[in-house]
């Protein structure tokens, strides 16, 4: 009993000491100050998360516009602000810069060495767009006001402006899955003049935009372009189709087997008919050289072009152009006809080196 009484007296003494300590800490404002700072720091982190999301979405939208309509690449402050505001909890934010390394975009501000900068260095050889966002309130203030932090920090603290940045780059894909048909760079150059001016996607062009891609022609349509030791005869050919889907996953600046036969396979007839009926662009691996002949042919693939098929004349398989209403070639020629457009692939991967109007976009900072 004496030991129990002594224990109770010790416990009572400890409780009294804790009570005194808590009173001293609270009286000195330590706990309250720490709690106030924690709440306001959390608010700043939440604000930056919203600004970063807005910058990411805005930079992606600006980059997409630059790809689809290059002439509209500049002057996208309104586009950027719409996406930045859409990701802000209160629907309001500031866009302090829309800039980058593409025609129409101005130079970006110098790095500040803070979290307001985009990550890493801007790419030197690839087009890119940056969007810089910052705090802005509905009343026009650019400071995120304190919730409780003004008490420990003093009346001179009126809040803090948070900032964020996102950088999106675009370029031709290094690897992609395309149609089981490969197009010659000679035909691409002939139809485009070697320029990157493509008909905008989602709109039907005039009939003058339509061209013919020959697989076989008595006039001897040959293309002596390509790497050393390679010839590039003809306008297009069939790629090997191990999955029987008339598709092939290929890598630019590499080789892929195929055939120069005039007849299309059953899967390719189905795929060609679908592309012709829907007017949807198809991704064509594009070659700049050939080795071998017939079923032993090997194509040197250089990139990817986006082609809208308007008609075709193949062996026992033909369709008049839905754009011009004409048959643009006939026996003994075999050909495809259509026009080139710009395409943005939904996948993200490494950038290739040759641009035929098909792009991938990715966040790089």
MARKOLSE-363919 format. One record per residue (C-alpha): residue number from 1; residue in one letter; y, z, x negated. Coordinates in nm, 3 decimals, always signed. Each point is the difference from the previous one (the first is absolute). Last residue first. Layout:
N
{NUM,a,{Y,Z,X}}
...
***
This chain:
365
{365,x,{+2.012,-6.811,-1.012}}
{364,x,{-0.248,-0.287,+0.013}}
{363,x,{-0.070,-0.028,+0.374}}
{362,x,{-0.200,-0.315,+0.062}}
{361,x,{+0.045,-0.343,+0.155}}
{360,x,{-0.246,-0.288,-0.030}}
{359,x,{+0.116,-0.358,+0.012}}
{358,x,{-0.088,-0.361,+0.088}}
{357,x,{+0.259,-0.271,-0.063}}
{356,x,{-0.181,-0.192,-0.272}}
{355,x,{+0.102,+0.231,-0.285}}
{354,x,{-0.202,-0.004,-0.320}}
{353,x,{-0.035,+0.321,-0.207}}
{352,x,{-0.213,+0.242,+0.196}}
{351,x,{+0.101,+0.346,+0.118}}
{350,x,{-0.257,+0.275,+0.028}}
{349,x,{-0.105,+0.124,+0.340}}
{348,x,{+0.122,+0.088,+0.346}}
{347,x,{-0.157,-0.141,+0.316}}
{346,x,{+0.185,-0.111,+0.311}}
{345,x,{+0.087,-0.335,-0.162}}
{344,x,{+0.353,-0.130,+0.044}}
{343,x,{+0.015,-0.371,+0.077}}
{342,x,{+0.259,-0.274,-0.039}}
{341,x,{-0.071,-0.340,+0.150}}
{340,x,{-0.148,-0.329,-0.108}}
{339,x,{-0.055,-0.297,+0.229}}
{338,x,{-0.285,-0.186,+0.166}}
{337,x,{-0.245,-0.278,-0.059}}
{336,x,{-0.359,-0.006,-0.121}}
{335,x,{-0.166,-0.307,-0.144}}
{334,x,{-0.290,-0.242,-0.023}}
{333,x,{+0.074,-0.366,-0.071}}
{332,x,{-0.248,-0.277,+0.091}}
{331,x,{+0.093,+0.034,+0.276}}
{330,x,{+0.323,+0.139,+0.143}}
{329,x,{+0.319,+0.182,-0.090}}
{328,x,{+0.303,+0.143,+0.176}}
{327,x,{-0.137,-0.014,+0.352}}
{326,x,{+0.312,+0.081,+0.197}}
{325,x,{+0.107,+0.243,+0.272}}
{324,x,{+0.272,+0.131,-0.231}}
{323,x,{-0.070,+0.374,+0.014}}
{322,x,{-0.344,+0.014,+0.162}}
{321,x,{-0.120,-0.251,-0.257}}
{320,x,{-0.305,-0.199,+0.114}}
{319,x,{-0.342,+0.158,-0.057}}
{318,x,{-0.298,-0.131,-0.195}}
{317,x,{-0.358,+0.090,-0.095}}
{316,x,{-0.254,-0.274,-0.070}}
{315,x,{+0.092,+0.002,-0.373}}
{314,x,{+0.340,+0.164,-0.011}}
{313,x,{+0.333,-0.089,+0.157}}
{312,x,{+0.213,+0.307,+0.058}}
{311,x,{+0.287,+0.142,+0.203}}
{310,x,{+0.291,+0.248,+0.003}}
{309,x,{-0.139,+0.255,-0.247}}
{308,x,{+0.260,+0.259,-0.097}}
{307,x,{-0.033,+0.071,-0.373}}
{306,x,{+0.070,+0.314,-0.204}}
{305,x,{-0.044,-0.059,-0.372}}
{304,x,{-0.196,+0.209,-0.249}}
{303,x,{-0.014,+0.002,-0.378}}
{302,x,{-0.122,-0.171,-0.319}}
{301,x,{-0.364,-0.085,+0.061}}
{300,x,{-0.193,-0.202,-0.259}}
{299,x,{-0.262,-0.171,+0.213}}
{298,x,{-0.362,-0.052,-0.104}}
{297,x,{-0.197,-0.301,+0.126}}
{296,x,{-0.377,+0.001,-0.010}}
{295,x,{-0.044,-0.109,+0.364}}
{294,x,{+0.182,-0.324,-0.072}}
{293,x,{+0.164,-0.021,-0.343}}
{292,x,{+0.075,+0.217,-0.302}}
{291,x,{+0.324,+0.161,-0.107}}
{290,x,{+0.310,+0.025,+0.215}}
{289,x,{+0.362,+0.108,-0.046}}
{288,x,{+0.310,+0.137,+0.170}}
{287,x,{-0.159,+0.170,+0.298}}
{286,x,{+0.145,+0.168,+0.309}}
{285,x,{-0.192,+0.254,+0.209}}
{284,x,{+0.107,-0.074,+0.358}}
{283,x,{+0.105,+0.282,+0.231}}
{282,x,{+0.004,-0.116,+0.359}}
{281,x,{+0.303,-0.013,+0.229}}
{280,x,{-0.065,+0.040,+0.371}}
{279,x,{+0.053,-0.300,+0.225}}
{278,x,{-0.261,+0.154,+0.235}}
{277,x,{-0.187,-0.325,+0.076}}
{276,x,{+0.015,-0.152,-0.350}}
{275,x,{-0.091,+0.327,-0.173}}
{274,x,{-0.291,+0.049,+0.240}}
{273,x,{-0.123,-0.357,-0.047}}
{272,x,{+0.018,+0.038,-0.378}}
{271,x,{-0.199,+0.325,+0.011}}
{270,x,{-0.270,-0.147,+0.222}}
{269,x,{-0.024,-0.317,-0.210}}
{268,x,{-0.012,+0.221,-0.310}}
{267,x,{-0.292,+0.202,+0.140}}
{266,x,{-0.191,-0.322,+0.079}}
{265,x,{+0.062,-0.146,-0.345}}
{264,x,{+0.255,-0.272,-0.068}}
{263,x,{-0.102,-0.350,-0.111}}
{262,x,{+0.194,-0.187,-0.270}}
{261,x,{-0.179,+0.169,-0.291}}
{260,x,{+0.223,+0.123,-0.285}}
{259,x,{-0.191,+0.324,-0.051}}
{258,x,{+0.073,+0.352,-0.115}}
{257,x,{-0.017,+0.256,-0.279}}
{256,x,{+0.280,+0.238,-0.092}}
{255,x,{+0.207,+0.042,-0.315}}
{254,x,{+0.278,+0.238,-0.100}}
{253,x,{+0.380,+0.001,-0.020}}
{252,x,{+0.020,+0.146,+0.350}}
{251,x,{-0.291,+0.207,+0.123}}
{250,x,{-0.224,-0.106,+0.288}}
{249,x,{-0.148,+0.139,+0.317}}
{248,x,{-0.141,-0.292,+0.194}}
{247,x,{-0.015,-0.097,+0.364}}
{246,x,{-0.183,-0.266,+0.203}}
{245,x,{-0.207,+0.277,+0.165}}
{244,x,{-0.341,-0.090,-0.141}}
{243,x,{+0.000,+0.310,-0.226}}
{242,x,{-0.089,-0.198,-0.315}}
{241,x,{+0.280,-0.256,+0.063}}
{240,x,{+0.065,-0.198,-0.318}}
{239,x,{+0.344,-0.160,+0.023}}
{238,x,{+0.065,-0.333,+0.170}}
{237,x,{+0.252,-0.245,-0.140}}
{236,x,{+0.362,-0.103,+0.027}}
{235,x,{+0.250,-0.265,-0.110}}
{234,x,{-0.207,-0.212,-0.234}}
{233,x,{-0.031,+0.001,-0.377}}
{232,x,{+0.102,+0.304,-0.208}}
{231,x,{-0.098,-0.058,-0.362}}
{230,x,{-0.076,+0.278,-0.247}}
{229,x,{-0.015,-0.022,-0.379}}
{228,x,{+0.323,+0.192,-0.052}}
{227,x,{+0.099,+0.186,+0.313}}
{226,x,{+0.105,-0.197,+0.308}}
{225,x,{+0.166,-0.320,+0.111}}
{224,x,{-0.157,-0.346,-0.002}}
{223,x,{+0.015,-0.019,+0.379}}
{222,x,{-0.183,-0.285,+0.167}}
{221,x,{+0.043,-0.184,+0.332}}
{220,x,{-0.212,-0.309,-0.063}}
{219,x,{+0.137,-0.249,+0.254}}
{218,x,{-0.341,+0.004,+0.167}}
{217,x,{+0.077,+0.358,+0.107}}
{216,x,{-0.214,+0.312,+0.005}}
{215,x,{+0.106,+0.358,+0.048}}
{214,x,{+0.350,-0.089,+0.106}}
{213,x,{+0.264,+0.252,+0.103}}
{212,x,{+0.249,-0.150,+0.244}}
{211,x,{+0.343,+0.136,+0.084}}
{210,x,{+0.189,+0.145,+0.294}}
{209,x,{+0.356,+0.123,-0.043}}
{208,x,{+0.134,-0.324,+0.151}}
{207,x,{-0.163,+0.097,+0.330}}
{206,x,{+0.260,+0.270,+0.054}}
{205,x,{-0.104,+0.358,-0.074}}
{204,x,{-0.178,+0.241,+0.237}}
{203,x,{+0.106,+0.361,-0.045}}
{202,x,{-0.208,+0.308,-0.082}}
{201,x,{+0.037,-0.025,-0.377}}
{200,x,{+0.315,-0.151,-0.152}}
{199,x,{-0.060,-0.353,-0.138}}
{198,x,{-0.032,+0.019,-0.373}}
{197,x,{+0.257,-0.058,-0.271}}
{196,x,{-0.169,+0.108,-0.323}}
{195,x,{+0.057,-0.331,-0.174}}
{194,x,{-0.255,-0.225,-0.168}}
{193,x,{+0.112,-0.290,+0.217}}
{192,x,{-0.171,+0.177,+0.286}}
{191,x,{-0.248,-0.264,+0.116}}
{190,x,{-0.058,-0.169,-0.337}}
{189,x,{-0.002,+0.330,-0.189}}
{188,x,{-0.260,+0.149,+0.233}}
{187,x,{-0.205,-0.317,-0.015}}
{186,x,{+0.004,+0.006,-0.379}}
{185,x,{-0.073,+0.374,+0.000}}
{184,x,{-0.329,-0.095,+0.163}}
{183,x,{-0.126,+0.193,+0.301}}
{182,x,{-0.321,+0.201,+0.025}}
{181,x,{-0.197,+0.030,+0.324}}
{180,x,{-0.224,+0.297,+0.080}}
{179,x,{+0.308,+0.170,+0.145}}
{178,x,{+0.134,+0.306,-0.178}}
{177,x,{-0.087,+0.346,-0.123}}
{176,x,{+0.249,+0.120,-0.258}}
{175,x,{+0.043,+0.087,-0.367}}
{174,x,{+0.305,-0.024,-0.228}}
{173,x,{+0.241,+0.000,+0.292}}
{172,x,{+0.340,-0.166,-0.035}}
{171,x,{+0.295,+0.237,-0.033}}
{170,x,{+0.186,+0.282,+0.170}}
{169,x,{+0.153,+0.328,-0.108}}
{168,x,{+0.101,+0.300,+0.212}}
{167,x,{+0.221,+0.281,-0.133}}
{166,x,{+0.072,+0.323,+0.187}}
{165,x,{+0.278,+0.255,-0.052}}
{164,x,{+0.087,+0.349,+0.123}}
{163,x,{+0.304,+0.227,+0.040}}
{162,x,{+0.081,+0.354,+0.113}}
{161,x,{+0.357,+0.120,+0.055}}
{160,x,{+0.043,+0.378,-0.017}}
{159,x,{+0.158,+0.269,+0.215}}
{158,x,{+0.324,+0.191,+0.045}}
{157,x,{-0.021,+0.243,-0.290}}
{156,x,{+0.346,+0.157,-0.060}}
{155,x,{-0.081,+0.283,+0.243}}
{154,x,{-0.244,+0.155,-0.241}}
{153,x,{-0.344,-0.079,-0.134}}
{152,x,{-0.182,+0.301,+0.151}}
{151,x,{+0.155,-0.037,+0.347}}
{150,x,{+0.039,-0.377,-0.006}}
{149,x,{-0.375,-0.043,-0.033}}
{148,x,{-0.077,+0.081,+0.364}}
{147,x,{+0.000,-0.342,+0.174}}
{146,x,{+0.200,-0.197,-0.251}}
{145,x,{+0.161,-0.330,+0.102}}
{144,x,{-0.146,-0.334,-0.114}}
{143,x,{+0.308,-0.164,-0.145}}
{142,x,{+0.108,-0.359,+0.064}}
{141,x,{+0.206,+0.086,+0.307}}
{140,x,{+0.058,-0.279,+0.250}}
{139,x,{-0.046,+0.213,+0.313}}
{138,x,{-0.346,-0.152,+0.057}}
{137,x,{-0.104,+0.117,-0.344}}
{136,x,{-0.048,-0.197,-0.322}}
{135,x,{-0.237,+0.075,-0.284}}
{134,x,{-0.078,-0.280,-0.243}}
{133,x,{-0.189,-0.329,-0.029}}
{132,x,{-0.037,-0.251,-0.283}}
{131,x,{-0.180,-0.329,+0.073}}
{130,x,{-0.140,-0.212,-0.282}}
{129,x,{-0.123,-0.360,+0.007}}
{128,x,{-0.226,-0.182,-0.244}}
{127,x,{-0.071,-0.340,-0.149}}
{126,x,{-0.235,+0.008,-0.298}}
{125,x,{+0.049,-0.059,-0.374}}
{124,x,{+0.189,+0.313,-0.108}}
{123,x,{-0.145,+0.256,+0.238}}
{122,x,{+0.239,+0.293,+0.063}}
{121,x,{-0.078,+0.309,-0.205}}
{120,x,{-0.179,+0.309,+0.122}}
{119,x,{+0.050,+0.184,+0.327}}
{118,x,{+0.307,-0.082,+0.206}}
{117,x,{+0.291,+0.233,-0.067}}
{116,x,{+0.123,+0.275,+0.237}}
{115,x,{-0.253,+0.233,-0.161}}
{114,x,{+0.243,+0.035,-0.288}}
{113,x,{+0.059,-0.177,-0.332}}
{112,x,{+0.302,-0.180,+0.139}}
{111,x,{-0.133,-0.353,-0.035}}
{110,x,{+0.267,-0.275,-0.008}}
{109,x,{+0.082,-0.154,+0.336}}
{108,x,{-0.189,-0.313,+0.105}}
{107,x,{+0.134,-0.351,-0.061}}
{106,x,{+0.073,-0.205,+0.309}}
{105,x,{-0.255,-0.177,+0.218}}
{104,x,{+0.055,-0.363,+0.100}}
{103,x,{-0.260,-0.147,-0.234}}
{102,x,{-0.249,+0.267,-0.100}}
{101,x,{-0.001,+0.297,-0.239}}
{100,x,{+0.117,+0.285,+0.217}}
{99,x,{+0.261,+0.152,+0.225}}
{98,x,{+0.056,+0.175,+0.331}}
{97,x,{+0.209,+0.307,-0.080}}
{96,x,{+0.138,+0.317,+0.161}}
{95,x,{-0.198,-0.013,+0.323}}
{94,x,{+0.094,+0.309,+0.201}}
{93,x,{-0.204,+0.182,+0.261}}
{92,x,{+0.000,+0.060,+0.375}}
{91,x,{-0.281,+0.005,+0.258}}
{90,x,{-0.018,+0.381,+0.007}}
{89,x,{-0.355,+0.002,-0.138}}
{88,x,{+0.082,-0.284,-0.238}}
{87,x,{-0.260,-0.280,-0.024}}
{86,x,{+0.175,-0.234,+0.243}}
{85,x,{+0.332,+0.061,-0.174}}
{84,x,{-0.141,-0.139,-0.326}}
{83,x,{-0.157,-0.296,+0.179}}
{82,x,{+0.322,-0.094,+0.178}}
{81,x,{+0.206,+0.067,-0.313}}
{80,x,{-0.206,-0.244,-0.208}}
{79,x,{+0.036,-0.279,+0.254}}
{78,x,{+0.375,+0.059,+0.029}}
{77,x,{+0.046,+0.001,-0.377}}
{76,x,{-0.185,-0.330,-0.024}}
{75,x,{+0.283,-0.218,-0.133}}
{74,x,{-0.204,-0.180,-0.262}}
{73,x,{-0.354,-0.128,+0.044}}
{72,x,{+0.100,-0.228,+0.289}}
{71,x,{-0.026,-0.325,-0.200}}
{70,x,{-0.349,+0.104,-0.110}}
{69,x,{-0.132,-0.011,+0.359}}
{68,x,{-0.358,+0.129,+0.009}}
{67,x,{-0.005,+0.159,-0.345}}
{66,x,{+0.343,+0.162,+0.009}}
{65,x,{-0.064,+0.119,+0.355}}
{64,x,{-0.325,+0.164,-0.109}}
{63,x,{+0.176,+0.170,-0.292}}
{62,x,{+0.270,+0.143,+0.228}}
{61,x,{-0.263,+0.134,+0.240}}
{60,x,{-0.200,+0.160,-0.283}}
{59,x,{+0.313,+0.160,-0.144}}
{58,x,{+0.094,+0.139,+0.342}}
{57,x,{-0.343,+0.151,+0.067}}
{56,x,{-0.015,+0.170,-0.340}}
{55,x,{+0.364,+0.117,+0.017}}
{54,x,{-0.055,+0.150,+0.345}}
{53,x,{-0.313,+0.181,-0.110}}
{52,x,{+0.190,+0.132,-0.302}}
{51,x,{+0.290,+0.118,+0.217}}
{50,x,{-0.237,+0.182,+0.236}}
{49,x,{-0.179,+0.169,-0.291}}
{48,x,{+0.337,+0.088,-0.152}}
{47,x,{+0.108,+0.181,+0.314}}
{46,x,{-0.325,+0.197,+0.017}}
{45,x,{+0.044,+0.106,-0.363}}
{44,x,{+0.359,+0.109,+0.067}}
{43,x,{-0.110,+0.204,+0.303}}
{42,x,{-0.268,+0.169,-0.208}}
{41,x,{+0.268,+0.093,-0.255}}
{40,x,{+0.206,+0.146,+0.285}}
{39,x,{-0.281,+0.219,+0.130}}
{38,x,{-0.103,+0.117,-0.348}}
{37,x,{+0.361,+0.080,-0.089}}
{36,x,{+0.041,+0.217,+0.306}}
{35,x,{-0.328,+0.178,-0.063}}
{34,x,{+0.097,+0.076,-0.359}}
{33,x,{+0.339,+0.130,+0.111}}
{32,x,{-0.148,+0.220,+0.270}}
{31,x,{-0.252,+0.141,-0.239}}
{30,x,{+0.257,+0.072,-0.272}}
{29,x,{+0.287,+0.110,+0.228}}
{28,x,{+0.074,+0.319,-0.196}}
{27,x,{-0.050,+0.214,+0.309}}
{26,x,{-0.323,-0.179,+0.071}}
{25,x,{-0.126,+0.073,-0.349}}
{24,x,{+0.117,+0.367,+0.010}}
{23,x,{-0.145,+0.059,+0.347}}
{22,x,{-0.327,-0.161,-0.105}}
{21,x,{-0.016,+0.229,-0.306}}
{20,x,{+0.079,+0.314,+0.206}}
{19,x,{-0.269,-0.085,+0.251}}
{18,x,{-0.245,-0.073,-0.278}}
{17,x,{+0.073,+0.339,-0.159}}
{16,x,{-0.041,+0.180,+0.331}}
{15,x,{-0.332,-0.167,+0.057}}
{14,x,{-0.113,+0.105,-0.348}}
{13,x,{+0.099,+0.370,+0.066}}
{12,x,{-0.189,+0.001,+0.331}}
{11,x,{-0.302,-0.141,-0.176}}
{10,x,{+0.019,+0.273,-0.264}}
{9,x,{+0.029,+0.276,+0.268}}
{8,x,{-0.295,-0.149,+0.187}}
{7,x,{-0.210,-0.005,-0.318}}
{6,x,{+0.086,+0.367,-0.072}}
{5,x,{-0.104,+0.097,+0.352}}
{4,x,{-0.330,-0.182,-0.042}}
{3,x,{-0.064,+0.173,-0.338}}
{2,x,{+0.072,+0.346,+0.156}}
{1,x,{-0.238,-0.081,+0.288}}
***
